[in-house]
Amino acid sequence: MARPADSSTPRARLVDQLTGSDGVTLEIVSGGTVRIDAFHGLVTSPLRWQLSEKSLAAYVAGLDGDDLDALWPRRPREWQAFALLSVHLEELLASAEGPVSTVRLVDGRLEVG
């Protein structure tokens, strides 16, 4: 699996965190696009997730730290934010009407296409 050389960026850290889960494969394809092969049973082919460093940083900054601490105490804030993002992604995929090929993070919200 391709991994970014610079693990200091939010996107690279998200990829590192999520690839620690069983059965999850992420690959940075180009620019702001990540290919996700996960959530088996919810999607039939790998997703393309269009996310930028700016959108990820805004997402992390926009979350309430107290709410995150209630869910995952003693974890770093970015880790908590990415865990919540993963939960929201799974919920979005489970409730999508029709096939999903692309996921975007826009203004702190996930959108599918």
C-alpha positions in Angstrom: 0.0 0.0 0.0 1.3 3.4 -0.9 1.9 5.7 2.1 2.8 9.4 2.0 6.4 10.2 2.9 5.4 13.1 5.2 3.4 11.8 8.1 3.2 15.3 9.7 0.1 16.3 7.7 -3.4 15.7 8.9 -4.3 13.6 5.9 -1.2 11.3 6.3 -2.0 10.9 10.0 -5.6 10.0 9.2 -4.5 7.4 6.8 -2.0 6.0 9.4 -4.7 5.9 12.0 -7.4 4.3 9.9 -5.1 1.7 8.4 -4.6 0.4 11.9 -8.1 -1.2 11.7 -8.6 -4.7 10.5 -9.7 -4.9 6.8 -9.1 -1.2 6.0 -6.9 -0.2 3.1 -6.3 3.4 2.2 -4.0 4.7 -0.5 -3.3 8.3 -1.4 -4.1 8.4 -5.1 -3.3 12.0 -6.1 -3.7 15.5 -4.7 -6.6 15.4 -2.3 -7.9 12.0 -3.2 -7.6 8.9 -1.1 -8.8 5.5 -2.2 -10.6 3.6 0.6 -11.3 -0.1 0.6 -13.3 -0.7 3.8 -16.8 -1.0 5.2 -17.4 -4.3 3.4 -21.1 -4.9 2.9 -21.8 -1.2 2.7 -20.0 -0.4 -0.5 -19.3 -2.7 -3.4 -16.1 -1.1 -4.7 -13.4 1.1 -3.2 -14.4 4.7 -2.6 -12.5 7.8 -3.6 -12.4 10.3 -0.7 -11.6 13.8 -1.7 -10.2 15.5 1.3 -7.7 18.4 1.6 -5.4 19.2 4.5 -7.4 22.4 5.0 -10.8 20.6 5.3 -9.3 18.0 7.7 -7.7 20.7 9.9 -11.0 22.7 9.9 -12.9 19.5 10.9 -10.6 18.8 13.8 -10.7 22.4 15.0 -14.5 22.6 14.7 -15.3 19.7 17.1 -16.2 20.1 20.7 -13.3 18.8 22.8 -15.6 17.9 25.8 -17.8 15.8 23.5 -14.8 14.0 22.1 -13.4 13.4 25.6 -16.7 11.8 26.6 -16.4 9.3 23.8 -12.7 8.6 23.9 -11.1 9.9 27.1 -7.4 10.4 27.3 -6.9 10.2 23.5 -5.2 13.0 21.5 -7.8 15.3 20.0 -6.9 14.6 16.4 -7.2 10.8 17.1 -10.7 11.5 18.6 -11.7 13.6 15.6 -10.6 11.0 13.1 -12.4 8.2 15.0 -15.6 10.3 14.9 -15.1 11.0 11.2 -14.8 7.2 10.6 -18.1 6.6 12.5 -19.8 9.3 10.5 -18.4 7.8 7.3 -19.8 4.4 8.1 -23.2 5.9 9.0 -23.3 7.8 5.8 -22.5 4.8 3.8 -25.1 2.7 5.6 -27.8 5.2 4.9 -26.9 6.2 1.3 -29.5 5.6 -1.3 -27.8 4.0 -4.3 -24.1 3.3 -4.9 -21.5 5.7 -3.5 -18.2 6.3 -5.4 -16.9 9.5 -3.8 -16.9 11.0 -0.4 -16.0 14.6 0.3 -15.5 16.6 3.5 -17.0 20.0 3.0 -17.4 22.6 5.7 -17.0 20.0 8.4 -19.6 17.6 6.9 -19.3 14.5 4.9 -21.0 14.4 1.5 -21.3 11.5 -1.0 -21.4 11.4 -4.8 
